[in-house]
Amino acid sequence: MKNKKIIISGGNKLSGSLHVRGAKNAITKEMVAALLSSEPSVLHNIADIADVEIVSRMIELHGAKVTKISDGSIRIESKGLRLAQPDELHKIAGSSRIPILFAGPLLNRLGTAQLPTLGGCEIGPRPVDFHLKALASMGASISQSEKVIELKTSGLKGTKIELEYPSVGATEQILLSSVLADGVTEVKNAAIEPEIIDLICVLQKMGAIIGVGTGRVITIQGVEKLSGFEHTVLTDRIEVASWACVAAATNGRIFVKGAQQEPMMTFLNTFRRVGGEFKIKDDGIEFWREGELKSITLETDVHPGFMTDWQQPFVVLLTQAKGSSTIHETVYEDRFGFTKALNEMGANIQLYQDCLGGTSCRFENRNHLHSAIISGPTPLHSAKITVPDLRAGFSYIIAALIANGNTEIDGLDIVERGYEKFEEKLSAIGTKIIT
């Protein structure tokens, strides 16, 4: 449903329990990984989100089949893999950046790939340069027009690759392309996010030989053939953090079933620093806050740092903290655009081009507003706001839950890309939704 709206009556403590399933950023990549084998694969802990439907349709355009075998489980069969028309892929993909990751399976199994150029959330440019450079170094020939990327190979070759930045997408691209390549591929400065490790676990189950060494070095020894797999996807640590922020921001108490401690360790430490508290249980994590929230200084970074996708809900949380907090965004240069709407709701957030953190970053002296000072606590009031991107969308929901009065949020179809049944979950913790 396009241009979906919700009206939230805020200013209430929210408590209850809800269930978070598999990570959007892992599920979709592991669905693509299934195309590396002609044998069927099964994935469990699948969230019912729009991005899963989008990737399923893209997979089916390539002659494969995606079947829901039970609630939260799917089977993917790709014996009849074929090329799809880029314009048809683009119609389905929309703003999704997944299509470029089809390159590895298609090149390894068909020797060619035709893909649309990337979309993505409006948080700054995300060029495919890292992807294409890696594929070219492995022996793919590439031609690119305004709308189509065409790749061909007579066989990908293992090589040594050093990424300019530990890009998650580029690391995924190399993994999906090198597992069936001839020889050994060594990736320096690789991303090592939990979702990357989960993808590596999938590939290892398929028969790949992948070593994760010290200093962000991943080594892949190509094999001749991969088999199908069965895998339970790790829980979505971004969604878990979002609900934790709801609990602390509304001074409530929320148990998140399915939440896992290890992928959340950096968030949990930061959450505790700001005044939040939590209890680890066998089947999840319970979140609340102790007393008033405290201001902090924070920098986003690649894993094991504080992830950029935690930044936006945390900004909203810090509007309710006593004192001035500083956040230095080092991953995406334009990720603070969403704060304009928060200021219109009563927040006091100032943006700066300087690196307001312990270290300089790659955006220094490049005229990007990539640091923020948040002064609080500030009461928020109701407003009419429009969602600009996925993570900002849920952050606006948190702001609406804090605000006095009824806040109307437009564009929630974007939020449905990554948050499963979020309206049901909001209701489960006592949110007043006006229909």
C-alpha positions in Angstrom: 0.0 0.0 0.0 1.6 3.3 -1.1 1.6 6.5 1.0 0.4 4.6 4.0 -0.5 6.8 7.0 -0.8 6.4 10.7 -1.9 8.7 13.5 -0.4 8.1 16.9 -1.6 9.5 20.2 1.6 10.0 22.2 2.8 10.9 25.6 2.1 7.5 27.3 4.3 4.9 29.0 4.5 1.8 26.8 5.0 -1.7 28.2 4.5 -5.2 27.0 6.2 -7.9 24.9 6.8 -8.4 21.1 8.7 -10.7 18.9 11.5 -9.7 16.5 12.5 -12.2 13.8 15.3 -12.4 11.2 17.5 -9.4 10.2 16.4 -7.7 6.9 20.1 -7.1 6.1 20.8 -10.9 6.4 17.6 -12.5 5.1 17.7 -10.8 1.7 21.4 -11.6 1.1 21.0 -15.2 2.1 18.1 -15.5 -0.3 20.4 -14.4 -3.1 23.1 -16.8 -1.9 20.7 -19.7 -2.5 21.1 -19.0 -6.2 24.7 -20.2 -6.1 23.4 -23.8 -6.1 20.9 -25.7 -8.2 19.9 -27.6 -5.1 17.0 -26.3 -2.9 17.7 -24.3 0.2 15.6 -23.5 3.3 15.7 -20.4 5.4 14.0 -20.0 8.9 13.2 -17.0 11.1 12.0 -15.0 8.1 10.3 -11.7 8.9 7.2 -10.8 7.0 8.6 -7.6 5.5 8.3 -5.9 2.1 12.0 -6.5 1.2 11.5 -10.2 1.5 8.7 -10.0 -1.0 10.7 -7.8 -3.3 13.7 -10.2 -3.3 11.4 -13.2 -3.8 9.9 -11.6 -6.9 13.4 -10.7 -8.3 14.5 -14.3 -7.7 11.4 -15.6 -9.5 12.2 -13.3 -12.5 15.4 -15.3 -12.8 13.6 -18.5 -13.2 13.9 -19.7 -9.6 11.0 -20.5 -7.2 10.4 -19.1 -3.6 7.9 -21.1 -1.6 6.6 -20.3 1.9 6.6 -23.7 3.7 5.4 -22.4 7.1 5.2 -19.2 9.1 8.7 -17.8 9.0 10.2 -20.4 6.7 10.8 -20.4 2.9 12.3 -22.8 0.3 14.3 -21.5 -2.7 14.8 -23.7 -5.8 16.9 -22.3 -8.6 17.6 -25.3 -10.9 16.3 -23.3 -13.9 18.3 -20.1 -13.3 18.2 -17.6 -16.2 18.7 -13.9 -16.9 15.9 -11.4 -16.2 15.1 -8.2 -18.1 16.7 -5.3 -16.3 13.6 -3.0 -16.7 11.4 -5.7 -15.1 13.9 -6.0 -12.2 13.9 -2.3 -11.8 10.1 -2.2 -11.6 10.1 -4.7 -8.8 13.3 -3.5 -7.0 12.4 0.2 -6.8 14.6 1.6 -4.1 16.2 -1.8 -3.2 19.9 -2.1 -3.6 19.8 -5.9 -3.7 19.9 -6.4 -7.6 23.7 -5.7 -7.8 24.3 -8.7 -5.5 22.7 -11.0 -8.1 25.9 -10.5 -10.1 27.9 -13.2 -8.3 25.5 -16.1 -8.6 24.6 -15.1 -12.2 28.2 -14.8 -13.3 29.2 -18.0 -11.7 26.3 -20.1 -13.0 25.5 -18.4 -16.3 28.6 -16.4 -17.2 26.7 -13.2 -17.6 24.4 -10.8 -15.7 22.2 -7.9 -16.7 21.1 -5.7 -13.8 19.5 -2.3 -13.2 21.5 0.4 -11.5 21.0 0.9 -7.7 18.3 2.6 -5.8 18.4 3.1 -2.0 17.2 5.3 0.8 17.8 9.0 0.6 20.8 9.1 3.1 23.5 10.0 0.7 25.0 8.5 -2.5 25.8 4.8 -2.4 27.9 4.2 -5.5 28.5 0.8 -6.9 32.2 1.5 -7.6 33.4 -0.9 -4.9 31.2 -3.7 -6.3 32.3 -3.2 -9.9 36.0 -2.7 -9.1 35.9 -6.0 -7.2 34.1 -7.9 -10.0 36.5 -6.4 -12.6 39.5 -7.5 -10.6 38.1 -11.1 -10.6 37.8 -11.1 -14.4 34.4 -9.8 -15.2 34.0 -7.4 -18.1 31.6 -4.6 -17.4 29.6 -2.2 -19.6 27.2 0.3 -18.0 24.5 2.6 -19.4 22.3 5.0 -17.5 19.9 2.2 -16.5 21.7 -1.1 -17.0 24.9 -2.8 -15.8 26.0 -5.7 -18.0 28.6 -8.1 -16.8 30.3 -11.1 -18.5 33.0 -13.6 -17.7 34.5 -16.8 -19.0 35.2 -17.7 -15.4 35.9 -15.6 -12.3 39.4 -15.8 -10.8 40.5 -15.5 -7.3 42.5 -12.4 -6.5 43.7 -10.0 -3.8 41.3 -7.1 -3.1 41.8 -4.2 -0.6 38.6 -2.2 0.0 39.0 1.6 0.4 36.3 1.4 3.1 34.9 -1.7 4.9 31.7 -1.6 2.8 29.1 -4.2 3.8 27.7 -4.3 0.3 31.1 -4.7 -1.4 32.1 -7.4 1.1 28.9 -9.3 0.4 29.5 -8.9 -3.3 33.0 -10.4 -3.1 31.8 -13.3 -0.9 29.0 -14.2 -3.3 31.3 -13.9 -6.3 34.5 -15.6 -5.0 33.1 -18.8 -3.5 32.9 -20.5 -6.9 35.8 -18.6 -8.5 39.0 -20.3 -9.6 41.7 -19.9 -6.9 41.9 -18.0 -3.6 40.5 -14.5 -3.0 41.9 -12.4 -0.1 39.9 -9.4 1.0 41.6 -6.7 3.1 39.6 -4.1 5.1 36.5 -6.2 4.8 33.3 -5.6 6.7 32.8 -8.0 9.6 29.2 -7.1 10.7 27.2 -9.9 12.3 25.1 -10.1 9.1 28.3 -10.7 7.1 29.3 -13.5 9.5 25.8 -15.0 9.2 26.1 -15.0 5.4 29.5 -16.7 5.7 27.9 -19.3 7.9 25.4 -19.9 5.1 28.1 -20.2 2.5 30.1 -22.6 4.6 27.0 -24.8 5.0 26.9 -24.8 1.2 30.4 -26.1 0.9 32.5 -22.9 0.7 35.9 -22.5 2.4 36.1 -19.1 4.1 38.4 -17.9 6.8 37.9 -14.7 8.8 41.3 -13.6 10.1 42.5 -10.7 12.2 42.7 -7.2 10.9 39.5 -7.4 8.7 41.0 -10.0 6.4 38.7 -12.6 4.8 40.1 -15.4 2.7 37.9 -17.4 0.3 39.2 -20.6 -1.4 37.0 -21.2 -4.4 35.3 -24.5 -4.8 33.8 -26.2 -7.9 30.3 -26.7 -6.6 28.0 -25.6 -3.8 25.0 -27.5 -2.3 21.7 -26.4 -0.8 21.5 -25.4 2.8 19.1 -25.0 5.8 19.7 -22.0 8.0 18.0 -20.0 10.8 18.7 -16.2 10.2 20.1 -14.2 13.1 17.6 -11.7 14.8 17.4 -8.2 13.4 19.6 -6.1 15.8 18.4 -2.9 14.3 14.8 -3.5 15.0 15.7 -4.7 18.5 17.5 -1.5 19.2 14.5 0.5 17.9 12.2 -1.1 20.4 14.8 -0.6 23.2 14.7 3.1 22.4 10.9 3.1 22.5 11.0 1.6 26.0 13.5 4.2 27.3 12.0 7.2 25.5 8.5 6.5 26.9 9.8 5.4 30.3 8.1 2.0 29.7 9.3 -1.6 29.8 9.4 -3.8 26.7 10.5 -7.5 26.4 11.8 -8.2 22.9 11.5 -11.9 22.3 14.2 -13.2 19.9 16.7 -10.5 20.8 20.3 -11.8 21.0 23.0 -10.3 23.3 26.2 -10.9 21.2 25.3 -8.8 18.1 23.9 -6.1 20.4 26.8 -5.7 22.8 28.0 -2.3 21.5 24.4 -1.0 21.6 23.7 -2.4 25.0 26.8 -0.7 26.5 25.7 2.7 24.9 22.1 2.2 26.0 23.3 1.7 29.6 25.5 4.8 29.4 22.5 6.9 28.5 20.4 5.6 31.4 18.7 2.6 29.8 18.7 -0.8 31.5 18.2 -4.3 30.3 17.9 -7.9 31.4 19.2 -10.8 29.2 16.9 -13.8 29.2 17.1 -17.1 27.4 14.6 -16.1 24.8 15.1 -12.4 24.5 16.0 -9.1 26.2 13.9 -6.8 28.4 14.5 -3.0 28.1 13.6 -0.1 30.4 15.3 2.9 31.9 16.5 3.8 35.4 15.7 7.4 36.3 16.4 10.3 33.9 18.2 9.9 30.7 21.8 11.2 30.5 23.6 13.0 27.6 26.5 11.3 25.9 29.0 11.7 23.2 28.8 9.1 20.4 30.3 8.2 17.1 28.9 5.8 14.5 31.3 3.3 12.9 31.5 0.0 11.1 31.2 -3.1 13.3 32.2 -3.5 16.1 31.4 0.2 16.5 28.0 1.8 17.1 26.2 1.1 13.8 24.8 3.9 11.7 21.3 2.3 11.7 21.1 2.7 15.5 21.9 6.4 15.2 18.5 7.6 14.1 16.3 6.1 16.9 19.0 7.1 19.3 18.8 10.7 18.2 15.1 10.7 19.2 16.0 9.1 22.5 18.6 11.8 23.2 16.1 14.6 22.8 14.8 13.4 26.2 18.2 13.2 27.9 19.4 15.9 30.3 22.2 18.1 28.8 23.9 18.3 25.4 24.7 15.1 23.5 27.0 14.9 20.5 26.8 12.4 17.6 29.4 12.1 14.9 28.2 10.2 11.9 31.1 8.6 10.1 29.4 6.0 7.8 26.8 8.0 5.7 27.4 11.7 5.0 23.8 12.8 4.8 22.0 10.9 7.5 20.9 13.8 9.6 18.4 15.2 7.2 15.6 13.6 9.2 16.2 15.9 12.2 14.5 18.9 10.5 11.1 17.3 11.3 12.2 16.5 14.8 13.1 20.2 15.4 9.6 21.2 14.0 8.2 18.9 16.8 10.1 20.8 19.4 13.5 19.1 19.5 16.7 21.2 19.7 19.2 19.6 17.3 21.9 21.5 15.6 23.9 20.1 12.7 27.6 20.8 11.9 30.1 20.1 9.1 32.9 19.5 11.6 33.9 16.1 12.9 32.6 16.5 16.4 34.1 13.3 17.8 37.3 11.8 19.0 38.6 11.3 15.4 38.4 12.9 12.0 36.5 10.9 9.4 36.4 10.7 5.6 33.8 13.5 5.5 36.1 16.1 7.0 36.2 19.3 5.0 33.7 18.0 2.5 30.8 20.3 3.5 28.6 17.5 4.8 26.4 18.1 7.9 27.5 14.9 9.6 27.7 15.9 13.2 24.8 16.8 15.6 24.4 18.4 19.0 21.2 17.4 20.7 20.1 19.5 23.7 17.5 18.2 26.1 15.3 17.2 27.5 12.8 18.9 25.2 9.0 18.2 25.2 7.9 17.1 21.7 4.5 18.2 20.3 2.3 16.6 17.6 2.9 17.3 13.9 2.3 16.0 10.4 5.5 14.4 9.1 6.6 12.4 6.0 9.0 9.4 6.1 12.2 10.1 4.1 13.9 6.7 4.6 13.5 3.4 6.4 15.4 4.1 9.7 14.2 7.7 9.9 10.6 6.3 9.5 10.8 4.3 12.7 12.5 7.2 14.5 9.5 9.4 13.6 7.3 6.7 15.2 9.4 7.0 18.4 9.0 10.8 18.3 5.3 10.4 17.9 5.1 8.1 20.9 6.9 10.7 23.0 5.0 13.7 21.7 1.9 15.2 23.3 -1.1 15.0 21.0 -1.8 13.2 17.8 1.0 12.9 15.3 0.3 12.0 11.6 3.0 10.1 9.8 2.9 9.6 6.1 4.9 7.2 3.9 4.9 4.2 6.2 5.1 1.8 3.3 8.9 2.6 3.5 8.9 1.4 7.1 7.2 -1.9 6.1 10.3 -2.7 4.1 12.2 -3.5 7.3 9.9 -3.7 10.3 7.5 -6.7 10.5 3.9 -6.0 11.5 5.0 -2.9 13.4 1.4 -1.6 13.9 0.5 -4.9 15.6 3.6 -4.6 17.8 2.8 -1.0 18.7 -0.7 -2.0 19.7 0.8 -4.9 21.8 2.7 -2.4 24.0 -0.2 -0.1 24.5 0.1 2.5 21.7 -3.0 4.5 21.0 -3.4 4.4 17.2 -6.2 6.6 15.8 -8.0 5.0 12.8 
